[in-house]
Amino acid sequence: MSRIFYISPGADRDIDQQLDHFAQVNVDVALSFLDATQRTFADIAKMPGIGSPVRFHHPRLTGLRRWPVKGFESYLIFYCYSD
């Protein structure tokens, strides 16, 4: 079954800003980061339970999970999913 995922405008801005930063230093790294984020989103869409649960006190953040960007493990994708 195909899953639909949504990238929030804030997350999209964060990715764009990081791409801009990498591009100023090394365009190849920027392209690798873009490819890695796309592959990581695809992996999460296929297996949304792979992320580690994150616990917060705010009820709106219940069910939040995190998963590192492949090859850029200090960059995390935070996401929620429903069955």
Secondary structure, DSSP 4 states (H G I P E B T S, - for coil): --------HHHHHHHHHHHHHHHHH-HHHHHHHHHHHHHHHHHHHH-GGGSEE---SSGGGTT-EEEEETTEEEEEEEE----
